[in-house]
Amino acid sequence: MICAVDSLRPGNSAGPGRDRNGVTIQLQGPGVKDKRSLQVSGIEPFHLKEIKQLNNEFPLGVDLILGGNDCQVACIPRSAAIAWEVVD
């Protein structure tokens, strides 16, 4: 699945550079080295919930490709465990 988002960058929700009105996605598991976080603006949490449900029956599921207006790209394999936090 390919999703266009407003902005995308590595990191977490802490610190002065965080995006407001976005989502911090935490990733871990097969296909993700260590634990990683992404700050994403322009994706709705219910989309992440749907993707997580689709990926519950691995190896079935979908890989997620996020493309930001800022020319950043992130590819999240279906094997990754995702969690998220809404940043207001």
N, CA, C and O atoms as a printed pandas DataFrame, in Angstrom:
     atom_number atom_name residue_name chain_id  residue_number  x_coord  y_coord  z_coord
0              1         N          MET        A               1    0.851   -1.158    0.000
1              2        CA          MET        A               1    0.000    0.000    0.000
2              3         C          MET        A               1    0.902    1.227    0.000
3              4         O          MET        A               1    1.882    1.290    0.743
4              5         N          ILE        A               2    0.566    2.188   -0.829
5              6        CA          ILE        A               2    1.331    3.426   -0.912
6              7         C          ILE        A               2    0.456    4.569   -0.406
7              8         O          ILE        A               2   -0.679    4.734   -0.854
8              9         N          CYS        A               3    0.988    5.356    0.529
9             10        CA          CYS        A               3    0.253    6.492    1.102
10            11         C          CYS        A               3    1.080    7.759    0.958
11            12         O          CYS        A               3    2.253    7.793    1.329
12            13         N          ALA        A               4    0.459    8.798    0.416
13            14        CA          ALA        A               4    1.091   10.116    0.372
14            15         C          ALA        A               4    0.796   10.820    1.687
15            16         O          ALA        A               4   -0.356   10.873    2.118
16            17         N          VAL        A               5    1.822   11.359    2.327
17            18        CA          VAL        A               5    1.662   12.068    3.597
18            19         C          VAL        A               5    2.271   13.460    3.465
19            20         O          VAL        A               5    3.042   13.731    2.544
20            21         N          ASP        A               6    1.914   14.337    4.400
21            22        CA          ASP        A               6    2.419   15.712    4.356
22            23         C          ASP        A               6    3.904   15.788    4.671
23            24         O          ASP        A               6    4.665   16.434    3.950
24            25         N          SER        A               7    4.316   15.131    5.745
25            26        CA          SER        A               7    5.733   15.120    6.100
26            27         C          SER        A               7    6.077   13.816    6.804
27            28         O          SER        A               7    5.221   13.146    7.382
28            29         N          LEU        A               8    7.341   13.486    6.736
29            30        CA          LEU        A               8    7.828   12.212    7.256
30            31         C          LEU        A               8    9.276   12.399    7.655
31            32         O          LEU        A               8   10.093   12.867    6.862
32            33         N          ARG        A               9    9.596   12.029    8.902
33            34        CA          ARG        A               9   10.994   12.076    9.324
34            35         C          ARG        A               9   11.239   11.089   10.453
35            36         O          ARG        A               9   10.327   10.745   11.204
36            37         N          PRO        A              10   12.476   10.640   10.562
37            38        CA          PRO        A              10   12.809    9.710   11.646
38            39         C          PRO        A              10   12.784   10.429   12.977
39            40         O          PRO        A              10   12.948   11.648   13.032
40            41         N          GLY        A              11   12.584    9.695   14.034
41            42        CA          GLY        A              11   12.627   10.268   15.374
42            43         C          GLY        A              11   11.394    9.935   16.167
43            44         O          GLY        A              11   10.584    9.102   15.762
44            45         N          ASN        A              12   11.255   10.589   17.299
45            46        CA          ASN        A              12   10.089   10.366   18.145
46            47         C          ASN        A              12    9.417   11.694   18.439
47            48         O          ASN        A              12    9.808   12.726   17.894
48            49         N          SER        A              13    8.409   11.674   19.296
49            50        CA          SER        A              13    7.612   12.877   19.536
50            51         C          SER        A              13    8.255   13.842   20.525
51            52         O          SER        A              13    7.707   14.915   20.775
52            53         N          ALA        A              14    9.393   13.490   21.085
53            54        CA          ALA        A              14   10.040   14.370   22.065
54            55         C          ALA        A              14   10.912   15.402   21.353
55            56         O          ALA        A              14   11.430   15.150   20.266
56            57         N          GLY        A              15   11.063   16.536   21.966
57            58        CA          GLY        A              15   12.006   17.518   21.461
58            59         C          GLY        A              15   11.348   18.625   20.667
59            60         O          GLY        A              15   10.170   18.542   20.319
60            61         N          PRO        A              16   12.129   19.677   20.378
61            62        CA          PRO        A              16   11.580   20.863   19.733
62            63         C          PRO        A              16   11.213   20.676   18.274
63            64         O          PRO        A              16   10.423   21.462   17.749
64            65         N          GLY        A              17   11.752   19.665   17.591
65            66        CA          GLY        A              17   11.477   19.483   16.167
66            67         C          GLY        A              17   10.262   18.640   15.864
67            68         O          GLY        A              17   10.029   18.313   14.701
68            69         N          ARG        A              18    9.483   18.276   16.854
69            70        CA          ARG        A              18    8.372   17.370   16.608
70            71         C          ARG        A              18    7.262   18.045   15.808
71            72         O          ARG        A              18    7.061   19.256   15.895
72            73         N          ASP        A              19    6.563   17.252   15.044
73            74        CA          ASP        A              19    5.418   17.746   14.280
74            75         C          ASP        A              19    4.203   17.791   15.180
75            76         O          ASP        A              19    4.000   16.911   16.016
76            77         N          ARG        A              20    3.394   18.826   15.002
77            78        CA          ARG        A              20    2.108   18.883   15.696
78            79         C          ARG        A              20    1.056   18.317   14.747
79            80         O          ARG        A              20    1.220   18.331   13.527
80            81         N          ASN        A              21   -0.032   17.819   15.342
81            82        CA          ASN        A              21   -1.115   17.242   14.555
82            83         C          ASN        A              21   -0.615   16.127   13.646
83            84         O          ASN        A              21   -0.996   16.042   12.479
84            85         N          GLY        A              22    0.226   15.291   14.185
85            86        CA          GLY        A              22    0.756   14.161   13.442
86            87         C          GLY        A              22    0.681   12.898   14.258
87            88         O          GLY        A              22   -0.009   12.831   15.276
88            89         N          VAL        A              23    1.392   11.909   13.803
89            90        CA          VAL        A              23    1.424   10.608   14.459
90            91         C          VAL        A              23    2.878   10.177   14.575
91            92         O          VAL        A              23    3.649   10.313   13.625
92            93         N          THR        A              24    3.250    9.662   15.733
93            94        CA          THR        A              24    4.553    9.034   15.895
94            95         C          THR        A              24    4.332    7.531   15.806
95            96         O          THR        A              24    3.592    6.956   16.605
96            97         N          ILE        A              25    4.974    6.903   14.837
97            98        CA          ILE        A              25    4.834    5.463   14.621
98            99         C          ILE        A              25    6.078    4.781   15.166
99           100         O          ILE        A              25    7.199    5.142   14.808
100          101         N          GLN        A              26    5.878    3.782   16.043
101          102        CA          GLN        A              26    6.986    2.992   16.572
102          103         C          GLN        A              26    6.999    1.647   15.839
103          104         O          GLN        A              26    5.962    1.004   15.671
104          105         N          LEU        A              27    8.185    1.243   15.410
105          106        CA          LEU        A              27    8.362    0.014   14.634
106          107         C          LEU        A              27    9.369   -0.894   15.299
107          108         O          LEU        A              27   10.372   -0.434   15.846
108          109         N          GLN        A              28    9.099   -2.193   15.249
109          110        CA          GLN        A              28   10.071   -3.188   15.694
110          111         C          GLN        A              28    9.701   -4.532   15.105
111          112         O          GLN        A              28    8.598   -4.715   14.591
112          113         N          GLY        A              29   10.630   -5.471   15.182
113          114        CA          GLY        A              29   10.359   -6.821   14.704
114          115         C          GLY        A              29   11.133   -7.139   13.438
115          116         O          GLY        A              29   12.007   -6.374   13.030
116          117         N          PRO        A              30   10.811   -8.285   12.804
117          118        CA          PRO        A              30   11.510   -8.688   11.581
118          119         C          PRO        A              30   11.402   -7.612   10.508
119          120         O          PRO        A              30   10.328   -7.058   10.272
120          121         N          GLY        A              31   12.508   -7.329    9.874
121          122        CA          GLY        A              31   12.533   -6.316    8.829
122          123         C          GLY        A              31   12.852   -4.921    9.330
123          124         O          GLY        A              31   12.996   -3.994    8.534
124          125         N          VAL        A              32   12.966   -4.761   10.652
125          126        CA          VAL        A              32   13.281   -3.452   11.241
126          127         C          VAL        A              32   14.469   -3.643   12.174
127          128         O          VAL        A              32   14.391   -4.412   13.133
128          129         N          LYS        A              33   15.565   -2.947   11.898
129          130        CA          LYS        A              33   16.744   -3.049   12.746
130          131         C          LYS        A              33   16.478   -2.324   14.061
131          132         O          LYS        A              33   16.150   -1.138   14.066
132          133         N          ASP        A              34   16.620   -3.043   15.182
133          134        CA          ASP        A              34   16.371   -2.501   16.513
134          135         C          ASP        A              34   14.929   -1.980   16.599
135          136         O          ASP        A              34   14.012   -2.598   16.060
136          137         N          LYS        A              35   14.737   -0.868   17.262
137          138        CA          LYS        A              35   13.439   -0.196   17.318
138          139         C          LYS        A              35   13.584    1.144   16.614
139          140         O          LYS        A              35   14.596    1.826   16.774
140          141         N          ARG        A              36   12.592    1.517   15.847
141          142        CA          ARG        A              36   12.632    2.773   15.100
142          143         C          ARG        A              36   11.347    3.550   15.316
143          144         O          ARG        A              36   10.295    2.972   15.587
144          145         N          SER        A              37   11.442    4.855   15.196
145          146        CA          SER        A              37   10.273    5.727   15.281
146          147         C          SER        A              37   10.253    6.649   14.071
147          148         O          SER        A              37   11.297    7.055   13.562
148          149         N          LEU        A              38    9.047    6.969   13.622
149          150        CA          LEU        A              38    8.845    7.908   12.526
150          151         C          LEU        A              38    7.831    8.954   12.953
151          152         O          LEU        A              38    6.834    8.627   13.596
152          153         N          GLN        A              39    8.074   10.196   12.606
153          154        CA          GLN        A              39    7.083   11.254   12.787
154          155         C          GLN        A              39    6.399   11.450   11.444
155          156         O          GLN        A              39    7.055   11.708   10.434
156          157         N          VAL        A              40    5.083   11.328   11.439
157          158        CA          VAL        A              40    4.323   11.411   10.194
158          159         C          VAL        A              40    3.167   12.388   10.366
159          160         O          VAL        A              40    2.378   12.266   11.304
160          161         N          SER        A              41    3.067   13.353    9.465
161          162        CA          SER        A              41    1.912   14.245    9.413
162          163         C          SER        A              41    1.141   13.917    8.148
163          164         O          SER        A              41    1.727   13.755    7.078
164          165         N          GLY        A              42   -0.173   13.821    8.274
165          166        CA          GLY        A              42   -0.998   13.579    7.102
166          167         C          GLY        A              42   -1.476   12.154    6.947
167          168         O          GLY        A              42   -1.914   11.769    5.863
168          169         N          ILE        A              43   -1.402   11.357    8.007
169          170        CA          ILE        A              43   -1.967   10.011    7.985
170          171         C          ILE        A              43   -2.932    9.905    9.159
171          172         O          ILE        A              43   -2.657   10.396   10.253
172          173         N          GLU        A              44   -4.040    9.271    8.921
173          174        CA          GLU        A              44   -5.048    9.115    9.967
174          175         C          GLU        A              44   -4.772    7.841   10.762
175          176         O          GLU        A              44   -4.450    6.809   10.173
176          177         N          PRO        A              45   -4.893    7.894   12.086
177          178        CA          PRO        A              45   -4.653    6.705   12.900
178          179         C          PRO        A              45   -5.516    5.507   12.513
179          180         O          PRO        A              45   -5.081    4.366   12.667
180          181         N          PHE        A              46   -6.744    5.745   12.010
181          182        CA          PHE        A              46   -7.576    4.601   11.645
182          183         C          PHE        A              46   -6.982    3.830   10.467
183          184         O          PHE        A              46   -7.233    2.631   10.339
184          185         N          HIS        A              47   -6.194    4.488    9.596
185          186        CA          HIS        A              47   -5.504    3.765    8.528
186          187         C          HIS        A              47   -4.463    2.818    9.109
187          188         O          HIS        A              47   -4.312    1.689    8.642
188          189         N          LEU        A              48   -3.744    3.281   10.131
189          190        CA          LEU        A              48   -2.744    2.425   10.780
190          191         C          LEU        A              48   -3.423    1.239   11.459
191          192         O          LEU        A              48   -2.901    0.125   11.429
192          193         N          LYS        A              49   -4.574    1.472   12.065
193          194        CA          LYS        A              49   -5.321    0.389   12.711
194          195         C          LYS        A              49   -5.737   -0.667   11.680
195          196         O          LYS        A              49   -5.638   -1.865   11.946
196          197         N          GLU        A              50   -6.198   -0.232   10.518
197          198        CA          GLU        A              50   -6.599   -1.157    9.462
198          199         C          GLU        A              50   -5.402   -1.963    8.953
199          200         O          GLU        A              50   -5.515   -3.169    8.732
200          201         N          ILE        A              51   -4.263   -1.302    8.767
201          202        CA          ILE        A              51   -3.066   -1.999    8.298
202          203         C          ILE        A              51   -2.617   -3.033    9.329
203          204         O          ILE        A              51   -2.245   -4.151    8.975
204          205         N          LYS        A              52   -2.656   -2.653   10.596
205          206        CA          LYS        A              52   -2.264   -3.590   11.660
206          207         C          LYS        A              52   -3.179   -4.819   11.655
207          208         O          LYS        A              52   -2.704   -5.941   11.828
208          209         N          GLN        A              53   -4.479   -4.618   11.458
209          210        CA          GLN        A              53   -5.409   -5.746   11.398
210          211         C          GLN        A              53   -5.134   -6.627   10.182
211          212         O          GLN        A              53   -5.187   -7.853   10.283
212          213         N          LEU        A              54   -4.842   -6.018    9.039
213          214        CA          LEU        A              54   -4.528   -6.791    7.838
214          215         C          LEU        A              54   -3.275   -7.648    8.023
215          216         O          LEU        A              54   -3.171   -8.740    7.465
216          217         N          ASN        A              55   -2.327   -7.139    8.814
217          218        CA          ASN        A              55   -1.054   -7.834    8.991
218          219         C          ASN        A              55   -1.051   -8.826   10.150
219          220         O          ASN        A              55   -0.014   -9.425   10.438
220          221         N          ASN        A              56   -2.178   -9.013   10.816
221          222        CA          ASN        A              56   -2.249   -9.957   11.937
222          223         C          ASN        A              56   -2.011  -11.399   11.517
223          224         O          ASN        A              56   -1.575  -12.210   12.335
224          225         N          GLU        A              57   -2.285  -11.735   10.274
225          226        CA          GLU        A              57   -2.147  -13.117    9.817
226          227         C          GLU        A              57   -0.950  -13.268    8.895
227          228         O          GLU        A              57   -1.075  -13.760    7.773
228          229         N          PHE        A              58    0.227  -12.835    9.381
229          230        CA          PHE        A              58    1.460  -12.937    8.607
230          231         C          PHE        A              58    1.647  -14.381    8.155
231          232         O          PHE        A              58    1.451  -15.273    8.979
232          233         N          PRO        A              59    2.003  -14.673    6.939
233          234        CA          PRO        A              59    2.626  -13.814    5.931
234          235         C          PRO        A              59    1.647  -13.026    5.073
235          236         O          PRO        A              59    2.069  -12.272    4.196
236          237         N          LEU        A              60    0.337  -13.187    5.311
237          238        CA          LEU        A              60   -0.615  -12.341    4.604
238          239         C          LEU        A              60   -0.502  -10.919    5.127
239          240         O          LEU        A              60   -0.020  -10.705    6.239
240          241         N          GLY        A              61   -0.934   -9.957    4.349
241          242        CA          GLY        A              61   -0.903   -8.571    4.794
242          243         C          GLY        A              61   -0.364   -7.669    3.713
243          244         O          GLY        A              61   -0.243   -8.060    2.552
244          245         N          VAL        A              62   -0.044   -6.460    4.113
245          246        CA          VAL        A              62    0.438   -5.464    3.164
246          247         C          VAL        A              62    1.688   -4.776    3.700
247          248         O          VAL        A              62    1.811   -4.526    4.900
248          249         N          ASP        A              63    2.601   -4.477    2.801
249          250        CA          ASP        A              63    3.725   -3.612    3.128
250          251         C          ASP        A              63    3.234   -2.182    2.954
251          252         O          ASP        A              63    2.379   -1.919    2.108
252          253         N          LEU        A              64    3.755   -1.274    3.733
253          254        CA          LEU        A              64    3.327    0.118    3.682
254          255         C          LEU        A              64    4.480    0.992    3.209
255          256         O          LEU        A              64    5.578    0.945    3.765
256          257         N          ILE        A              65    4.220    1.787    2.181
257          258        CA          ILE        A              65    5.198    2.745    1.685
258          259         C          ILE        A              65    4.619    4.133    1.907
259          260         O          ILE        A              65    3.548    4.461    1.396
260          261         N          LEU        A              66    5.339    4.947    2.677
261          262        CA          LEU        A              66    4.924    6.322    2.960
262          263         C          LEU        A              66    5.802    7.266    2.159
263          264         O          LEU        A              66    7.028    7.162    2.203
264          265         N          GLY        A              67    5.189    8.183    1.429
265          266        CA          GLY        A              67    5.925    9.180    0.663
266          267         C          GLY        A              67    5.500   10.567    1.099
267          268         O          GLY        A              67    4.326   10.925    1.004
268          269         N          GLY        A              68    6.457   11.347    1.577
269          270        CA          GLY        A              68    6.153   12.683    2.078
270          271         C          GLY        A              68    6.306   13.759    1.028
271          272         O          GLY        A              68    7.071   13.608    0.075
272          273         N          ASN        A              69    5.572   14.852    1.204
273          274        CA          ASN        A              69    5.721   16.018    0.329
274          275         C          ASN        A              69    7.128   16.591    0.412
275          276         O          ASN        A              69    7.552   17.348   -0.461
276          277         N          ASP        A              70    7.855   16.223    1.478
277          278        CA          ASP        A              70    9.225   16.697    1.682
278          279         C          ASP        A              70   10.252   15.753    1.047
279          280         O          ASP        A              70   11.436   15.804    1.380
280          281         N          CYS        A              71    9.789   14.885    0.123
281          282        CA          CYS        A              71   10.645   13.948   -0.633
282          283         C          CYS        A              71   11.265   12.855    0.232
283          284         O          CYS        A              71   12.260   12.251   -0.169
284          285         N          GLN        A              72   10.706   12.590    1.393
285          286        CA          GLN        A              72   11.168   11.496    2.237
286          287         C          GLN        A              72   10.292   10.267    1.966
287          288         O          GLN        A              72    9.100   10.397    1.688
288          289         N          VAL        A              73   10.890    9.082    2.048
289          290        CA          VAL        A              73   10.168    7.836    1.806
290          291         C          VAL        A              73   10.513    6.853    2.916
291          292         O          VAL        A              73   11.669    6.757    3.330
292          293         N          ALA        A              74    9.508    6.121    3.399
293          294        CA          ALA        A              74    9.734    5.049    4.370
294          295         C          ALA        A              74    8.952    3.833    3.910
295          296         O          ALA        A              74    7.797    3.941    3.498
296          297         N          CYS        A              75    9.591    2.674    3.984
297          298        CA          CYS        A              75    8.952    1.415    3.627
298          299         C          CYS        A              75    8.856    0.565    4.895
299          300         O          CYS        A              75    9.863    0.277    5.540
300          301         N          ILE        A              76    7.646    0.174    5.235
301          302        CA          ILE        A              76    7.403   -0.601    6.453
302          303         C          ILE        A              76    6.940   -1.995    6.033
303          304         O          ILE        A              76    5.862   -2.143    5.458
304          305         N          PRO        A              77    7.753   -3.021    6.320
305          306        CA          PRO        A              77    7.371   -4.375    5.913
306          307         C          PRO        A              77    6.191   -4.902    6.727
307          308         O          PRO        A              77    5.981   -4.504    7.872
308          309         N          ARG        A              78    5.430   -5.801    6.116
309          310        CA          ARG        A              78    4.267   -6.379    6.798
310          311         C          ARG        A              78    4.652   -7.154    8.048
311          312         O          ARG        A              78    3.810   -7.392    8.913
312          313         N          SER        A              79    5.919   -7.551    8.151
313          314        CA          SER        A              79    6.376   -8.309    9.319
314          315         C          SER        A              79    6.637   -7.430   10.539
315          316         O          SER        A              79    6.802   -7.943   11.645
316          317         N          ALA        A              80    6.676   -6.117   10.351
317          318        CA          ALA        A              80    6.980   -5.191   11.450
318          319         C          ALA        A              80    5.779   -5.048   12.376
319          320         O          ALA        A              80    4.632   -4.995   11.933
320          321         N          ALA        A              81    6.070   -4.988   13.665
321          322        CA          ALA        A              81    5.042   -4.663   14.656
322          323         C          ALA        A              81    4.971   -3.157   14.754
323          324         O          ALA        A              81    5.984   -2.499   14.992
324          325         N          ILE        A              82    3.761   -2.592   14.568
325          326        CA          ILE        A              82    3.627   -1.141   14.632
326          327         C          ILE        A              82    2.740   -0.733   15.798
327          328         O          ILE        A              82    1.778   -1.414   16.151
328          329         N          ALA        A              83    3.097    0.394   16.377
329          330        CA          ALA        A              83    2.285    1.051   17.398
330          331         C          ALA        A              83    2.360    2.532   17.060
331          332         O          ALA        A              83    3.261    2.953   16.335
332          333         N          TRP        A              84    1.429    3.327   17.572
333          334        CA          TRP        A              84    1.453    4.746   17.260
334          335         C          TRP        A              84    0.894    5.573   18.379
335          336         O          TRP        A              84    0.173    5.089   19.252
336          337         N          GLU        A              85    1.247    6.839   18.329
337          338        CA          GLU        A              85    0.806    7.827   19.304
338          339         C          GLU        A              85    0.443    9.090   18.524
339          340         O          GLU        A              85    1.217    9.561   17.690
340          341         N          VAL        A              86   -0.734    9.627   18.804
341          342        CA          VAL        A              86   -1.165   10.858   18.149
342          343         C          VAL        A              86   -0.527   12.033   18.876
343          344         O          VAL        A              86   -0.587   12.118   20.103
344          345         N          VAL        A              87    0.088   12.945   18.112
345          346        CA          VAL        A              87    0.738   14.129   18.680
346          347         C          VAL        A              87   -0.143   15.334   18.382
347          348         O          VAL        A              87   -0.370   15.678   17.222
348          349         N          ASP        A              88   -0.640   15.975   19.447
349          350        CA          ASP        A              88   -1.510   17.149   19.272
350          351         C          ASP        A              88   -0.727   18.436   19.315
351          352         O          ASP        A              88   -1.305   19.515   19.184
